[in-house]
Each structure stands twice: as C-alpha cells, then as structure tokens.
Amino acid sequence: MARGWRVAGYAGLIAAAVALLLPFYWMVMSSLKHNNDVFTIPIQWLPDPVVWRNYVDIWNKSDMTTWLGNTLLLSVAVTALQVFTGSFAAYGFARVRFPGRDVLFLAYIGTIAVPWQSYMIPQFILMSKLHLSDTLWSIIALQAFGAFGVFLMKQFYETVPEELSESARMDGLSEFGIYRRVMLPLSRPALASLTLLTFVTTWNDYLGPLIYLRSPDLRTIQLGLRTFISQYNAETALIMTGSVLSVLPIAVIFLLGQRYFVEGIATTGLKG
C-alpha cells in the first residue's frame, strides 16, 4: 500500500511539473518557428523547419542590448543593496537588544501588508522633488530596502546559537565583526534565497519602470518587450523570441542557485 501511494505521489509530481513546464516549452519552440506556424491547429510541438534566424532578427529590430543591460544593472544593484541592508538590519533585530526593538520590528514588517499602489504617488512626488525621476537611480533608491529581506534574515539568524555570538564578544569582536565574520558565513543559504527572490522580482518588475523610466534608452526588458509588441504585433515568433531572452537569465540563475535556495527556505525559522 505504501509503495502504491509513493508511486501515485511521484506520478502527481511529474504531472504537475509537465503542466508547469509546458507553456515554457511551447514558448521556446514557437521562437524557432515562422509566424504562420505558431498558432497552427493541431499544435506543432516541434518546429519544422527550425528558424534560428529569429534570434538574429530580434537584435536587429529592437534595442535588446540596452533593455537587457538596464535590467541587469537594476537587478544587480537592487539585489546587492537589499541583501546588505536586509541582512544588516536583521542582525540588529535578532541580536542587539534596545528599547522598542520588537515594536519597531513589527511595525516595519507590517509595511509588507500595505499595497504599493497606496503610496506610489507620494513616492513619485518625492523622486520628482529630488530630480531622480526618469533615471535608474529612482528605482535603485526605492528598492534598496525591503521588509521581506529583513524578516527572512532575522528568522534565519535566530536559528544560530547565541553562544557563538557570546564567544565572539569575549574574543573582542565588535557587533559589526560578529555580523561580518560569524553570521554572514553561516547564513549563506538564506542569503542565496534572498538574492534569488530579489533578483527575480526586480528583473520582472514592470510597473515601477513604467512609472519612473520614460526615456527610450532607460527601458528595461519588460518595457522594451511591451513597446516591441506594439510595433510588431504580427511578428508572433519574434515576440516569443524576446520572451525567451527575458526569461533565460532567470532560469539559469535559479538552476545554479537551486540547492541553496531550497536549503535556505527549508531552514529559515527553524530552531535548533
């Protein structure tokens, strides 16, 4: 009986994986077809012939280099800042005792429940007053801090035995030294999880760049693809090609950091 349930469980997981991967597979295969072959009935699951030239034409007909460069710059900068600020603030909430610490932490984490649409207008006015509107600095400044990263890292820090910090203090390390030389090396899985989640979120962000980035040379991949679809709405195969190029970096990064991501999510919040 147990073997039967195990087989059924594996079969269910395989079916779910196929259902999740099927749209991505169709997108990749469509990027290698002629326009007239994308929506054929019945569906043509394998391109015949394979049109590799779509990946050349997309670069010739669009400003893909600028779009990918801007997106990569924003994603790397925001991720680096959020990982640093989130892990540093989380150490203060987890290991430093000061009056009002728990209340301040709850208030800060409570901002996660506030929809961004409710305060995006004041933010836009602030960025305009600071003359950061229509610059990449506006996105970096607004997304350099994140309550979710603080929550994730604090939960992980609390799984680290307090005795390690006490021993480091007795050896003369400052709080910053403990954070840098003790906590950070032990929190690599959580840092990898936060890095991956932040990078993916920033890479896929559409509304933020839509509001703040108006110049064509500042467009991200999401904005660029939207303008490309408006200009070449009949070039279905090229649209699929651009979509593949926008998803490919995320897929590669996730595959490279999958082990650390799963380990970080599994161990965050566990005491031991």
Accessible surface in RSA format (square Angstrom, percent):
REM  Atomic radii and reference values for relative SASA: ProtOr
REM  Chains: A
REM  Algorithm: Lee & Richards
REM  Probe-radius: 1.40
REM  Slices: 20
REM RES _ NUM      All-atoms   Total-Side   Main-Chain    Non-polar    All polar
REM                ABS   REL    ABS   REL    ABS   REL    ABS   REL    ABS   REL
RES MET A   1   185.74  96.2 134.78  89.2  50.97 121.4 125.18 106.4  60.57  80.2
RES ALA A   2    72.60  66.8  59.31  91.5  13.30  30.2  64.98  91.5   7.62  20.2
RES ARG A   3   177.70  74.6 175.13  89.3   2.57   6.1  58.56  80.0 119.14  72.2
RES GLY A   4    44.44  54.8   0.00   N/A  44.44  54.8  36.00  98.8   8.44  18.9
RES TRP A   5   179.00  71.8 170.41  82.5   8.59  20.2 160.14  85.4  18.86  30.6
RES ARG A   6   132.81  55.8 121.65  62.0  11.16  26.6  47.16  64.5  85.65  51.9
RES VAL A   7    86.84  57.1  85.46  77.4   1.38   3.3  86.23  74.9   0.60   1.6
RES ALA A   8    55.27  50.8  40.86  63.1  14.41  32.8  47.00  66.2   8.27  21.9
RES GLY A   9    37.73  46.5   0.00   N/A  37.73  46.5  35.41  97.2   2.32   5.2
RES TYR A  10   129.85  60.6 128.77  73.3   1.08   2.8  86.66  65.1  43.20  53.3
RES ALA A  11    55.35  50.9  46.69  72.0   8.67  19.7  50.41  71.0   4.94  13.1
RES GLY A  12    41.07  50.6   0.00   N/A  41.07  50.6  34.96  95.9   6.11  13.7
RES LEU A  13   121.25  67.5 116.40  83.3   4.85  12.2 116.90  82.1   4.35  11.7
RES ILE A  14   113.42  64.5 111.15  82.8   2.27   5.5 113.42  81.7   0.00   0.0
RES ALA A  15    62.25  57.2  50.53  78.0  11.73  26.7  57.40  80.8   4.85  12.9
RES ALA A  16    51.09  47.0  42.68  65.9   8.41  19.1  50.29  70.8   0.80   2.1
RES ALA A  17    44.68  41.1  40.33  62.2   4.34   9.9  44.42  62.5   0.26   0.7
RES VAL A  18    84.80  55.8  81.94  74.2   2.85   6.9  84.48  73.4   0.32   0.9
RES ALA A  19    66.60  61.2  49.20  75.9  17.40  39.6  55.13  77.6  11.47  30.4
RES LEU A  20   142.98  79.6 125.16  89.5  17.82  44.8 127.21  89.3  15.77  42.4
RES LEU A  21   112.17  62.5 111.75  79.9   0.42   1.1 111.75  78.5   0.42   1.1
RES LEU A  22    78.83  43.9  76.53  54.7   2.30   5.8  78.68  55.3   0.15   0.4
RES PRO A  23    83.84  61.1  73.99  67.4   9.86  35.8  80.60  66.5   3.24  20.2
RES PHE A  24    69.10  34.6  64.73  40.1   4.37  11.4  67.92  41.2   1.18   3.4
RES TYR A  25    80.09  37.4  77.64  44.2   2.45   6.4  69.67  52.4  10.42  12.8
RES TRP A  26    54.97  22.1  54.86  26.6   0.11   0.3  52.55  28.0   2.42   3.9
RES MET A  27    28.19  14.6  28.19  18.7   0.00   0.0  10.76   9.1  17.43  23.1
RES VAL A  28    34.93  23.0  34.93  31.6   0.00   0.0  34.93  30.3   0.00   0.0
RES MET A  29    29.34  15.2  29.34  19.4   0.00   0.0  27.26  23.2   2.08   2.8
RES SER A  30     0.00   0.0   0.00   0.0   0.00   0.0   0.00   0.0   0.00   0.0
RES SER A  31     0.00   0.0   0.00   0.0   0.00   0.0   0.00   0.0   0.00   0.0
RES LEU A  32    14.85   8.3  14.85  10.6   0.00   0.0  14.85  10.4   0.00   0.0
RES LYS A  33     1.40   0.7   0.73   0.4   0.68   1.6   1.03   0.9   0.37   0.4
RES HIS A  34    91.73  50.1  88.26  61.3   3.47   8.9  59.59  61.4  32.14  37.4
RES ASN A  35    55.39  38.2  42.10  40.7  13.28  32.0  15.12  36.4  40.27  38.9
RES ASN A  36   136.72  94.3 115.02 111.2  21.70  52.3  31.21  75.1 105.51 102.0
RES ASP A  37    34.37  24.1  34.37  34.2   0.00   0.0   1.03   2.4  33.34  33.2
RES VAL A  38     2.82   1.9   0.00   0.0   2.82   6.8   0.00   0.0   2.82   7.6
RES PHE A  39   134.57  67.3 111.46  69.0  23.11  60.1 117.57  71.3  17.00  48.7
RES THR A  40    44.08  31.4  34.99  35.5   9.09  21.7  41.29  55.5   2.79   4.2
RES ILE A  41   167.62  95.4 134.82 100.4  32.80  79.1 134.92  97.2  32.70  88.7
RES PRO A  42   117.50  85.6 108.27  98.7   9.23  33.6 112.73  93.1   4.77  29.7
RES ILE A  43    84.15  47.9  68.50  51.0  15.65  37.7  68.93  49.6  15.22  41.3
RES GLN A  44    47.72  26.7  41.19  30.1   6.53  15.6  28.86  61.4  18.86  14.3
RES TRP A  45   105.94  42.5 101.37  49.1   4.56  10.7  79.24  42.2  26.70  43.3
RES LEU A  46   124.43  69.3 118.83  85.0   5.60  14.1 118.83  83.5   5.60  15.1
RES PRO A  47    16.58  12.1   6.58   6.0  10.00  36.3   6.58   5.4  10.00  62.1
RES ASP A  48   113.25  79.3  96.60  96.2  16.65  39.4  21.22  49.9  92.03  91.8
RES PRO A  49    80.56  58.7  75.39  68.7   5.17  18.8  79.26  65.4   1.30   8.1
RES VAL A  50    65.95  43.4  44.93  40.7  21.02  50.6  44.93  39.0  21.02  57.0
RES VAL A  51    22.39  14.7  17.93  16.2   4.46  10.7  22.39  19.5   0.00   0.0
RES TRP A  52   170.40  68.4 164.60  79.7   5.80  13.6 145.15  77.4  25.25  41.0
RES ARG A  53   147.13  61.8 140.48  71.6   6.65  15.8  55.77  76.2  91.36  55.4
RES ASN A  54    11.63   8.0  11.63  11.2   0.00   0.0   0.00   0.0  11.63  11.2
RES TYR A  55    51.63  24.1  47.61  27.1   4.03  10.5  42.53  32.0   9.11  11.2
RES VAL A  56    75.45  49.6  73.18  66.3   2.27   5.5  75.42  65.5   0.03   0.1
RES ASP A  57    29.18  20.4  28.95  28.8   0.24   0.6   1.50   3.5  27.68  27.6
RES ILE A  58     0.06   0.0   0.06   0.0   0.00   0.0   0.06   0.0   0.00   0.0
RES TRP A  59   101.30  40.7  86.62  41.9  14.68  34.5  75.06  40.0  26.24  42.6
RES ASN A  60   107.63  74.2  71.07  68.7  36.56  88.0  27.12  65.3  80.50  77.8
RES LYS A  61    85.88  41.9  66.78  41.0  19.10  45.5  47.74  43.0  38.14  40.6
RES SER A  62    19.64  16.6   0.18   0.2  19.45  44.8  10.38  22.1   9.26  13.0
RES ASP A  63    71.06  49.8  64.22  63.9   6.85  16.2  27.36  64.4  43.70  43.6
RES MET A  64     0.95   0.5   0.00   0.0   0.95   2.3   0.00   0.0   0.95   1.3
RES THR A  65    96.34  68.5  91.20  92.5   5.15  12.3  73.27  98.4  23.08  34.9
RES THR A  66    39.76  28.3  32.04  32.5   7.71  18.4  17.82  23.9  21.94  33.2
RES TRP A  67    12.86   5.2  12.86   6.2   0.00   0.0  11.04   5.9   1.82   2.9
RES LEU A  68    35.06  19.5  34.18  24.5   0.88   2.2  34.42  24.2   0.64   1.7
RES GLY A  69    37.45  46.2   0.00   N/A  37.45  46.2  31.94  87.7   5.51  12.3
RES ASN A  70    17.48  12.1  16.88  16.3   0.60   1.4   0.26   0.6  17.23  16.6
RES THR A  71     2.37   1.7   2.21   2.2   0.15   0.4   2.33   3.1   0.03   0.0
RES LEU A  72    92.36  51.4  92.36  66.1   0.00   0.0  92.36  64.9   0.00   0.0
RES LEU A  73    96.95  54.0  92.20  66.0   4.74  11.9  96.52  67.8   0.43   1.2
RES LEU A  74     4.48   2.5   4.48   3.2   0.00   0.0   4.48   3.1   0.00   0.0
RES SER A  75     0.10   0.1   0.10   0.1   0.00   0.0   0.00   0.0   0.10   0.1
RES VAL A  76    78.99  52.0  76.47  69.2   2.53   6.1  78.26  68.0   0.73   2.0
RES ALA A  77    24.34  22.4  16.41  25.3   7.92  18.0  24.12  34.0   0.22   0.6
RES VAL A  78     0.02   0.0   0.02   0.0   0.00   0.0   0.02   0.0   0.00   0.0
RES THR A  79     8.85   6.3   8.85   9.0   0.00   0.0   8.85  11.9   0.00   0.0
RES ALA A  80    60.24  55.4  46.35  71.5  13.89  31.6  55.05  77.5   5.19  13.7
RES LEU A  81    67.92  37.8  67.62  48.4   0.30   0.8  67.92  47.7   0.00   0.0
RES GLN A  82    29.70  16.6  28.34  20.7   1.37   3.3   0.88   1.9  28.82  21.9
RES VAL A  83    27.36  18.0  27.36  24.8   0.00   0.0  27.36  23.8   0.00   0.0
RES PHE A  84   107.57  53.8 104.30  64.6   3.27   8.5 107.48  65.2   0.10   0.3
RES THR A  85    25.00  17.8  19.81  20.1   5.19  12.4  22.71  30.5   2.29   3.5
RES GLY A  86     1.41   1.7   0.00   N/A   1.41   1.7   1.41   3.9   0.00   0.0
RES SER A  87     1.27   1.1   1.27   1.7   0.00   0.0   0.00   0.0   1.27   1.8
RES PHE A  88    89.35  44.7  85.26  52.8   4.09  10.6  85.26  51.7   4.09  11.7
RES ALA A  89    38.25  35.2  27.22  42.0  11.03  25.1  36.74  51.7   1.51   4.0
RES ALA A  90     0.00   0.0   0.00   0.0   0.00   0.0   0.00   0.0   0.00   0.0
RES TYR A  91     7.77   3.6   7.77   4.4   0.00   0.0   7.77   5.8   0.00   0.0
RES GLY A  92    19.00  23.4   0.00   N/A  19.00  23.4  18.94  52.0   0.06   0.1
RES PHE A  93    20.10  10.1  17.80  11.0   2.29   6.0  17.80  10.8   2.29   6.6
RES ALA A  94    14.17  13.0   0.00   0.0  14.17  32.2   0.78   1.1  13.39  35.5
RES ARG A  95    16.67   7.0  11.22   5.7   5.46  13.0   2.05   2.8  14.62   8.9
RES VAL A  96    51.54  33.9  48.57  44.0   2.97   7.2  51.54  44.8   0.00   0.0
RES ARG A  97   182.39  76.6 153.97  78.5  28.42  67.7  64.75  88.5 117.64  71.3
RES PHE A  98    76.31  38.2  61.01  37.8  15.29  39.8  67.22  40.8   9.08  26.0
RES PRO A  99   137.41 100.1 108.52  98.9  28.90 105.0 120.69  99.6  16.73 103.9
RES GLY A 100    47.12  58.1   0.00   N/A  47.12  58.1  30.47  83.6  16.64  37.3
RES ARG A 101    55.70  23.4  53.72  27.4   1.98   4.7   4.77   6.5  50.93  30.9
RES ASP A 102    90.50  63.4  87.73  87.3   2.77   6.5  31.49  74.1  59.01  58.9
RES VAL A 103   110.35  72.6 109.03  98.7   1.32   3.2 109.57  95.2   0.78   2.1
RES LEU A 104    96.45  53.7  93.42  66.8   3.04   7.6  96.14  67.5   0.32   0.9
RES PHE A 105    20.30  10.2  20.30  12.6   0.00   0.0  20.30  12.3   0.00   0.0
RES LEU A 106   124.31  69.2 116.01  83.0   8.30  20.9 116.26  81.7   8.04  21.6
RES ALA A 107    62.90  57.8  42.67  65.8  20.24  46.0  54.60  76.9   8.30  22.0
RES TYR A 108    69.05  32.2  64.88  36.9   4.17  10.8  59.11  44.4   9.94  12.2
RES ILE A 109    32.32  18.4  30.25  22.5   2.06   5.0  30.25  21.8   2.06   5.6
RES GLY A 110    37.63  46.4   0.00   N/A  37.63  46.4  32.49  89.2   5.13  11.5
RES THR A 111    68.37  48.6  61.78  62.6   6.59  15.7  56.87  76.4  11.50  17.4
RES ILE A 112    92.26  52.5  64.62  48.1  27.65  66.6  72.59  52.3  19.67  53.4
RES ALA A 113    89.86  82.6  56.61  87.4  33.25  75.6  67.97  95.7  21.89  58.0
RES VAL A 114    69.18  45.5  61.29  55.5   7.89  19.0  62.80  54.6   6.37  17.3
RES PRO A 115    83.63  60.9  72.23  65.8  11.40  41.4  83.60  69.0   0.03   0.2
RES TRP A 116    66.42  26.7  61.26  29.6   5.17  12.1  55.08  29.4  11.35  18.4
RES GLN A 117   107.24  60.0  93.74  68.5  13.51  32.2  43.08  91.7  64.17  48.7
RES SER A 118    74.27  62.8  36.22  48.3  38.05  87.6  46.07  98.1  28.21  39.5
RES TYR A 119    81.04  37.8  81.02  46.1   0.02   0.1  51.42  38.6  29.62  36.5
RES MET A 120    49.69  25.7  48.59  32.2   1.10   2.6  48.59  41.3   1.10   1.5
RES ILE A 121   114.42  65.1 112.90  84.1   1.52   3.7 114.18  82.2   0.24   0.7
RES PRO A 122    78.65  57.3  70.28  64.1   8.37  30.4  73.37  60.6   5.28  32.8
RES GLN A 123    38.78  21.7  36.97  27.0   1.80   4.3  13.18  28.1  25.60  19.4
RES PHE A 124    67.17  33.6  67.17  41.6   0.00   0.0  67.17  40.7   0.00   0.0
RES ILE A 125    89.66  51.0  88.44  65.9   1.21   2.9  89.66  64.6   0.00   0.0
RES LEU A 126    92.37  51.4  89.56  64.1   2.81   7.1  92.13  64.7   0.24   0.6
RES MET A 127     8.33   4.3   8.33   5.5   0.00   0.0   8.33   7.1   0.00   0.0
RES SER A 128    45.09  38.1  32.96  44.0  12.13  27.9  31.56  67.2  13.53  19.0
RES LYS A 129   152.02  74.2 131.72  80.8  20.30  48.3  78.43  70.6  73.58  78.4
RES LEU A 130    96.62  53.8  79.63  57.0  16.98  42.7  82.72  58.1  13.89  37.4
RES HIS A 131   158.27  86.5 135.92  94.5  22.35  57.2  97.33 100.3  60.94  70.9
RES LEU A 132    46.85  26.1  46.85  33.5   0.00   0.0  46.85  32.9   0.00   0.0
RES SER A 133    21.96  18.6  10.13  13.5  11.82  27.2   9.88  21.0  12.08  16.9
RES ASP A 134    37.89  26.5  31.04  30.9   6.85  16.2   7.49  17.6  30.40  30.3
RES THR A 135    43.90  31.2  42.46  43.0   1.44   3.4  43.90  59.0   0.00   0.0
RES LEU A 136    25.17  14.0  22.70  16.2   2.47   6.2  22.70  15.9   2.47   6.7
RES TRP A 137   165.19  66.3 165.16  79.9   0.03   0.1 134.92  71.9  30.27  49.1
RES SER A 138     0.00   0.0   0.00   0.0   0.00   0.0   0.00   0.0   0.00   0.0
RES ILE A 139     3.60   2.0   3.42   2.5   0.18   0.4   3.60   2.6   0.00   0.0
RES ILE A 140    17.31   9.9  17.31  12.9   0.00   0.0  17.31  12.5   0.00   0.0
RES ALA A 141    46.32  42.6  26.20  40.4  20.12  45.8  33.93  47.8  12.39  32.8
RES LEU A 142    41.39  23.0  18.76  13.4  22.63  56.9  21.09  14.8  20.30  54.6
RES GLN A 143    43.84  24.5  41.47  30.3   2.37   5.6  20.84  44.4  22.99  17.4
RES ALA A 144     8.27   7.6   8.27  12.8   0.00   0.0   8.27  11.7   0.00   0.0
RES PHE A 145   132.35  66.2 117.38  72.7  14.97  39.0 117.83  71.4  14.53  41.6
RES GLY A 146    17.51  21.6   0.00   N/A  17.51  21.6  15.09  41.4   2.43   5.4
RES ALA A 147    13.04  12.0   5.26   8.1   7.78  17.7   5.26   7.4   7.78  20.6
RES PHE A 148    94.31  47.2  92.87  57.5   1.44   3.7  92.87  56.3   1.44   4.1
RES GLY A 149     1.74   2.1   0.00   N/A   1.74   2.1   1.16   3.2   0.58   1.3
RES VAL A 150     2.87   1.9   2.87   2.6   0.00   0.0   2.87   2.5   0.00   0.0
RES PHE A 151    77.74  38.9  77.74  48.1   0.00   0.0  77.74  47.1   0.00   0.0
RES LEU A 152     8.79   4.9   8.79   6.3   0.00   0.0   8.79   6.2   0.00   0.0
RES MET A 153     0.00   0.0   0.00   0.0   0.00   0.0   0.00   0.0   0.00   0.0
RES LYS A 154    23.30  11.4  23.30  14.3   0.00   0.0   5.41   4.9  17.89  19.1
RES GLN A 155    43.95  24.6  43.07  31.5   0.88   2.1   2.49   5.3  41.46  31.4
RES PHE A 156    15.02   7.5  15.02   9.3   0.00   0.0  15.02   9.1   0.00   0.0
RES TYR A 157     0.03   0.0   0.03   0.0   0.00   0.0   0.03   0.0   0.00   0.0
RES GLU A 158    48.35  27.8  36.78  27.8  11.57  27.5   8.55  16.5  39.79  32.5
RES THR A 159    25.64  18.2  16.97  17.2   8.67  20.7  11.42  15.3  14.23  21.5
RES VAL A 160    12.23   8.0   7.35   6.7   4.88  11.8   9.11   7.9   3.12   8.5
RES PRO A 161    67.89  49.5  57.37  52.3  10.52  38.2  67.89  56.1   0.00   0.0
RES GLU A 162    53.98  31.0  49.37  37.4   4.61  11.0  41.17  79.6  12.81  10.5
RES GLU A 163   120.33  69.1 119.02  90.0   1.31   3.1  66.22 128.1  54.11  44.2
RES LEU A 164    78.44  43.7  74.73  53.5   3.71   9.3  75.05  52.7   3.39   9.1
RES SER A 165     0.00   0.0   0.00   0.0   0.00   0.0   0.00   0.0   0.00   0.0
RES GLU A 166    77.58  44.5  77.58  58.7   0.00   0.0  32.34  62.6  45.24  36.9
RES SER A 167    59.82  50.5  56.89  75.9   2.93   6.7  29.82  63.5  30.00  42.0
RES ALA A 168     7.90   7.3   3.72   5.7   4.18   9.5   7.44  10.5   0.46   1.2
RES ARG A 169    69.39  29.1  53.22  27.1  16.18  38.5  42.84  58.6  26.55  16.1
RES MET A 170   167.55  86.8 129.06  85.4  38.49  91.6 109.82  93.4  57.74  76.5
RES ASP A 171   122.80  86.0  85.41  85.0  37.39  88.4  26.57  62.5  96.23  96.0
RES GLY A 172    65.43  80.7   0.00   N/A  65.43  80.7  34.25  94.0  31.18  69.8
RES LEU A 173    50.06  27.9  40.18  28.7   9.88  24.8  40.90  28.7   9.17  24.7
RES SER A 174    72.18  61.0  57.91  77.3  14.26  32.9  54.40 115.8  17.78  24.9
RES GLU A 175    67.55  38.8  63.98  48.4   3.57   8.5  47.63  92.1  19.93  16.3
RES PHE A 176   104.74  52.4  99.49  61.6   5.26  13.7 101.73  61.7   3.01   8.6
RES GLY A 177     6.88   8.5   0.00   N/A   6.88   8.5   6.81  18.7   0.07   0.2
RES ILE A 178     0.08   0.0   0.08   0.1   0.00   0.0   0.08   0.1   0.00   0.0
RES TYR A 179     6.53   3.0   6.53   3.7   0.00   0.0   4.14   3.1   2.39   2.9
RES ARG A 180   128.19  53.8 121.50  61.9   6.69  15.9  39.00  53.3  89.19  54.1
RES ARG A 181   145.29  61.0 122.71  62.6  22.58  53.8  19.41  26.5 125.88  76.3
RES VAL A 182    28.01  18.4  24.29  22.0   3.73   9.0  27.59  24.0   0.43   1.2
RES MET A 183     0.04   0.0   0.01   0.0   0.03   0.1   0.01   0.0   0.03   0.0
RES LEU A 184    43.07  24.0  41.71  29.8   1.36   3.4  41.92  29.4   1.15   3.1
RES PRO A 185    60.51  44.1  46.34  42.2  14.17  51.5  49.32  40.7  11.18  69.5
RES LEU A 186    83.97  46.8  69.88  50.0  14.09  35.4  72.72  51.1  11.25  30.3
RES SER A 187     0.00   0.0   0.00   0.0   0.00   0.0   0.00   0.0   0.00   0.0
RES ARG A 188   158.32  66.5 155.25  79.1   3.06   7.3  44.47  60.8 113.84  69.0
RES PRO A 189    18.55  13.5  18.55  16.9   0.00   0.0  18.55  15.3   0.00   0.0
RES ALA A 190     0.02   0.0   0.00   0.0   0.02   0.0   0.02   0.0   0.00   0.0
RES LEU A 191    31.02  17.3  30.89  22.1   0.13   0.3  31.02  21.8   0.00   0.0
RES ALA A 192    28.66  26.4  18.04  27.8  10.63  24.2  25.03  35.2   3.64   9.6
RES SER A 193     0.00   0.0   0.00   0.0   0.00   0.0   0.00   0.0   0.00   0.0
RES LEU A 194     1.71   1.0   1.71   1.2   0.00   0.0   1.71   1.2   0.00   0.0
RES THR A 195    52.90  37.6  52.90  53.6   0.00   0.0  43.26  58.1   9.63  14.6
RES LEU A 196    10.30   5.7   9.41   6.7   0.90   2.3  10.16   7.1   0.14   0.4
RES LEU A 197    57.59  32.1  56.34  40.3   1.25   3.1  57.06  40.1   0.53   1.4
RES THR A 198    10.46   7.4   5.60   5.7   4.87  11.6   7.32   9.8   3.14   4.7
RES PHE A 199    14.88   7.4  14.88   9.2   0.00   0.0  14.88   9.0   0.00   0.0
RES VAL A 200    40.49  26.6  40.49  36.7   0.00   0.0  40.49  35.2   0.00   0.0
RES THR A 201    95.55  68.0  87.81  89.0   7.74  18.4  69.13  92.9  26.42  39.9
RES THR A 202    11.12   7.9   3.92   4.0   7.20  17.2   2.32   3.1   8.79  13.3
RES TRP A 203     5.76   2.3   4.96   2.4   0.80   1.9   4.96   2.6   0.80   1.3
RES ASN A 204    76.75  52.9  61.76  59.7  15.00  36.1  23.49  56.5  53.27  51.5
RES ASP A 205    32.84  23.0  25.21  25.1   7.63  18.0  13.40  31.5  19.44  19.4
RES TYR A 206    83.28  38.9  80.15  45.6   3.12   8.1  65.71  49.4  17.57  21.7
RES LEU A 207    63.08  35.1  61.40  43.9   1.68   4.2  61.40  43.1   1.68   4.5
RES GLY A 208     4.59   5.7   0.00   N/A   4.59   5.7   4.47  12.3   0.12   0.3
RES PRO A 209     3.16   2.3   3.16   2.9   0.00   0.0   3.16   2.6   0.00   0.0
RES LEU A 210    85.99  47.9  72.99  52.2  13.00  32.7  73.26  51.5  12.73  34.2
RES ILE A 211    41.68  23.7  30.56  22.8  11.12  26.8  36.04  25.9   5.64  15.3
RES TYR A 212     0.88   0.4   0.88   0.5   0.00   0.0   0.69   0.5   0.19   0.2
RES LEU A 213     6.35   3.5   0.00   0.0   6.35  16.0   0.00   0.0   6.35  17.1
RES ARG A 214   139.03  58.4 113.63  57.9  25.41  60.5  67.79  92.6  71.25  43.2
RES SER A 215    31.90  27.0  28.02  37.4   3.89   8.9  12.15  25.9  19.75  27.7
RES PRO A 216    86.05  62.7  82.83  75.5   3.22  11.7  83.28  68.8   2.77  17.2
RES ASP A 217    94.43  66.1  86.24  85.8   8.20  19.4  38.36  90.3  56.08  55.9
RES LEU A 218    32.21  17.9  32.21  23.0   0.00   0.0  32.21  22.6   0.00   0.0
RES ARG A 219    63.65  26.7  63.65  32.4   0.00   0.0   1.74   2.4  61.91  37.5
RES THR A 220     4.12   2.9   4.12   4.2   0.00   0.0   4.12   5.5   0.00   0.0
RES ILE A 221     0.00   0.0   0.00   0.0   0.00   0.0   0.00   0.0   0.00   0.0
RES GLN A 222    37.48  21.0  32.94  24.1   4.54  10.8   2.21   4.7  35.27  26.7
RES LEU A 223    11.87   6.6  11.35   8.1   0.52   1.3  11.62   8.2   0.25   0.7
RES GLY A 224     0.00   0.0   0.00   N/A   0.00   0.0   0.00   0.0   0.00   0.0
RES LEU A 225    17.59   9.8  17.59  12.6   0.00   0.0  17.59  12.4   0.00   0.0
RES ARG A 226   120.24  50.5 118.69  60.5   1.55   3.7  39.01  53.3  81.23  49.2
RES THR A 227    35.78  25.4  33.16  33.6   2.62   6.2  33.40  44.9   2.38   3.6
RES PHE A 228     3.36   1.7   1.59   1.0   1.76   4.6   3.35   2.0   0.01   0.0
RES ILE A 229    61.75  35.1  61.62  45.9   0.13   0.3  61.62  44.4   0.13   0.4
RES SER A 230    73.89  62.4  43.26  57.7  30.64  70.6  37.73  80.3  36.17  50.7
RES GLN A 231   128.54  71.9  95.62  69.9  32.92  78.4  37.34  79.5  91.20  69.2
RES TYR A 232    65.00  30.3  61.43  35.0   3.57   9.3  33.99  25.5  31.01  38.2
RES ASN A 233   111.11  76.6  92.29  89.2  18.82  45.3  18.75  45.1  92.36  89.3
RES ALA A 234    79.03  72.7  61.53  95.0  17.50  39.8  69.92  98.5   9.12  24.1
RES GLU A 235    45.35  26.0  45.35  34.3   0.00   0.0   3.67   7.1  41.69  34.0
RES THR A 236    24.80  17.6  24.75  25.1   0.05   0.1   7.66  10.3  17.14  25.9
RES ALA A 237     2.54   2.3   2.54   3.9   0.00   0.0   2.54   3.6   0.00   0.0
RES LEU A 238     5.68   3.2   5.68   4.1   0.00   0.0   5.68   4.0   0.00   0.0
RES ILE A 239    25.40  14.5  25.25  18.8   0.15   0.4  25.37  18.3   0.03   0.1
RES MET A 240    31.53  16.3  31.53  20.9   0.00   0.0  25.93  22.0   5.59   7.4
RES THR A 241     0.00   0.0   0.00   0.0   0.00   0.0   0.00   0.0   0.00   0.0
RES GLY A 242     0.00   0.0   0.00   N/A   0.00   0.0   0.00   0.0   0.00   0.0
RES SER A 243    27.32  23.1  27.20  36.3   0.12   0.3  10.09  21.5  17.22  24.1
RES VAL A 244     9.54   6.3   9.47   8.6   0.07   0.2   9.47   8.2   0.07   0.2
RES LEU A 245    24.53  13.7  22.30  16.0   2.22   5.6  22.36  15.7   2.17   5.8
RES SER A 246     9.31   7.9   8.07  10.8   1.24   2.8   0.54   1.2   8.76  12.3
RES VAL A 247    55.26  36.4  53.74  48.6   1.53   3.7  55.26  48.0   0.00   0.0
RES LEU A 248    85.77  47.8  85.55  61.2   0.22   0.6  85.77  60.2   0.00   0.0
RES PRO A 249    40.44  29.5  33.41  30.5   7.02  25.5  40.35  33.3   0.09   0.6
RES ILE A 250    23.44  13.3  23.44  17.5   0.00   0.0  23.44  16.9   0.00   0.0
RES ALA A 251    32.19  29.6  24.70  38.1   7.49  17.0  31.99  45.1   0.20   0.5
RES VAL A 252    69.96  46.0  69.14  62.6   0.82   2.0  69.89  60.7   0.07   0.2
RES ILE A 253    58.58  33.3  57.01  42.5   1.57   3.8  57.59  41.5   0.99   2.7
RES PHE A 254    74.85  37.4  74.85  46.4   0.00   0.0  74.85  45.4   0.00   0.0
RES LEU A 255   124.90  69.6 106.39  76.1  18.51  46.5 106.55  74.8  18.35  49.4
RES LEU A 256   141.78  79.0 116.02  83.0  25.76  64.8 118.69  83.4  23.10  62.2
RES GLY A 257    19.71  24.3   0.00   N/A  19.71  24.3  18.54  50.9   1.17   2.6
RES GLN A 258    81.75  45.7  81.71  59.7   0.04   0.1  10.20  21.7  71.56  54.3
RES ARG A 259   155.98  65.5 144.64  73.7  11.34  27.0  78.66 107.5  77.32  46.9
RES TYR A 260    87.05  40.6  87.05  49.5   0.00   0.0  53.37  40.1  33.68  41.5
RES PHE A 261    39.58  19.8  39.58  24.5   0.00   0.0  39.58  24.0   0.00   0.0
RES VAL A 262    84.88  55.9  82.25  74.5   2.63   6.3  84.26  73.2   0.61   1.7
RES GLU A 263    72.39  41.6  66.91  50.6   5.48  13.0  26.19  50.7  46.20  37.7
RES GLY A 264     0.00   0.0   0.00   N/A   0.00   0.0   0.00   0.0   0.00   0.0
RES ILE A 265    82.83  47.1  71.58  53.3  11.24  27.1  71.78  51.7  11.05  30.0
RES ALA A 266    62.14  57.1  40.96  63.2  21.18  48.2  51.88  73.1  10.26  27.2
RES THR A 267    49.33  35.1  48.84  49.5   0.49   1.2  48.63  65.3   0.70   1.1
RES THR A 268    28.30  20.1  11.59  11.8  16.71  39.8  11.59  15.6  16.71  25.3
RES GLY A 269    36.91  45.5   0.00   N/A  36.91  45.5  13.14  36.1  23.77  53.2
RES LEU A 270   109.07  60.7 106.32  76.1   2.75   6.9 107.45  75.5   1.62   4.4
RES LYS A 271   152.38  74.3 120.98  74.2  31.40  74.8  98.19  88.4  54.20  57.7
RES GLY A 272    92.63 114.2   0.00   N/A  92.63 114.2  74.78 205.2  17.85  40.0
END  Absolute sums over single chains surface
CHAIN  1 A    15689.5      13459.5       2230.0      11284.9       4404.6
END  Absolute sums over all chains
TOTAL         15689.5      13459.5       2230.0      11284.9       4404.6
